[in-house]
Amino acid sequence: MSRRKRYTSEFKSQIVLEILKEEKTISEISSEHGIHTNQLRQWRKAALEQMPQIFEKDNKKVDQMKEDYENQIENLYAEVGRLTTQLSWLKKNLESKTRAERLDMLDWDCSEMPIKTQAELLSLNR
């Protein structure tokens, strides 16, 4: 007795697509490929049953990415608010310093913030 023939998933999907196009009958496709019509019907049924699951997986990924993005935005807004509060507090307390004290606060070797920006923040003319 001969062994049952195995088909790849790519081959099965091509056949199912051919069936779903309805350009040929299942009998015609069956005789072309030498596969019994009952087998083709099973493949079509399996494909149609599993089709909604394919799209659900994508939606879960998209929903997760959207949730992560919204969390990141929320965290960034929180940090912007915190930094704004700190900046206003520093500016308010900076007003009590003399010009000489503010000049001493300039960091000439700072590579992260140019002197011009430091001077603006300290309310000094460059």
C-alpha positions in Angstrom: 0.0 0.0 0.0 1.4 3.5 -0.9 1.9 6.2 1.6 -0.4 9.2 1.7 1.0 12.2 -0.1 1.9 15.3 1.9 1.5 18.8 0.6 3.3 21.9 1.8 1.3 24.7 3.3 2.3 27.0 0.5 0.9 24.6 -2.1 -2.3 24.2 -0.1 -2.8 28.0 0.2 -2.3 28.3 -3.6 -4.9 25.7 -4.2 -7.3 27.3 -1.8 -6.8 30.7 -3.4 -7.6 29.1 -6.8 -10.8 27.6 -5.3 -11.8 30.9 -3.7 -11.3 32.8 -7.0 -14.1 30.6 -8.5 -12.6 30.8 -12.0 -12.7 26.9 -12.1 -14.9 24.4 -10.4 -13.5 22.3 -7.5 -13.8 19.2 -9.9 -11.6 20.9 -12.5 -9.0 21.9 -9.9 -9.1 18.4 -8.5 -8.4 16.8 -11.8 -5.7 19.3 -12.7 -3.7 18.6 -9.5 -4.7 15.0 -8.9 -6.2 15.7 -5.5 -9.6 14.3 -4.4 -12.4 16.9 -4.2 -13.2 16.0 -0.6 -9.6 16.9 0.3 -9.9 20.3 -1.5 -13.2 21.0 0.4 -11.4 20.3 3.7 -8.6 22.7 2.9 -11.1 25.4 1.9 -13.1 24.9 5.0 -10.0 25.0 7.2 -8.8 28.2 5.5 -12.1 29.9 5.9 -12.4 28.9 9.5 -8.9 30.2 10.4 -9.1 33.4 8.4 -10.6 35.6 11.2 -7.8 34.4 13.6 -5.2 35.8 11.2 -6.6 39.3 11.5 -7.1 39.1 15.2 -3.4 38.5 15.8 -2.6 41.6 13.8 -5.1 43.6 15.8 -3.5 42.5 19.1 -0.1 43.6 17.9 -1.5 46.9 16.7 -3.4 47.4 20.0 -0.3 46.6 22.0 1.8 49.0 19.9 -0.8 51.7 20.3 -1.0 51.2 24.1 2.8 51.4 24.3 2.9 54.6 22.2 0.2 56.2 24.4 2.1 55.3 27.6 5.3 56.8 26.1 3.4 60.0 25.2 1.9 60.2 28.7 5.4 59.7 30.3 6.9 62.4 28.0 4.1 64.9 28.9 4.7 64.2 32.6 8.4 64.8 32.2 7.8 68.0 30.3 5.5 69.2 33.1 8.1 68.3 35.8 10.8 70.1 33.9 8.7 73.2 33.3 7.9 73.3 37.1 11.6 73.0 37.9 12.6 75.7 35.4 10.1 78.2 36.7 11.2 77.4 40.3 14.8 78.0 39.3 14.0 81.2 37.5 12.1 82.5 40.5 14.9 81.7 42.9 17.5 83.1 40.5 16.0 86.6 40.7 17.4 86.9 44.2 21.0 86.4 43.0 23.2 89.3 42.1 24.6 89.7 38.6 28.1 88.6 39.8 26.7 85.5 41.4 24.8 84.6 38.1 28.0 85.2 36.1 29.8 82.8 38.4 27.2 80.2 37.6 28.1 80.1 33.9 29.8 76.9 32.9 32.2 77.7 30.1 33.3 74.1 29.6 29.8 72.7 29.3 29.4 70.8 26.0 25.7 70.0 26.5 24.5 73.6 26.7 25.9 76.6 24.8 27.0 79.7 26.7 24.2 81.7 24.9 21.5 79.4 26.3 23.1 79.5 29.8 23.1 83.3 29.7 19.5 83.4 28.6 18.5 81.1 31.5 20.5 83.1 34.0 19.0 86.4 32.6 22.4 87.7 31.5 23.4 89.5 28.3 25.9 87.5 26.3 
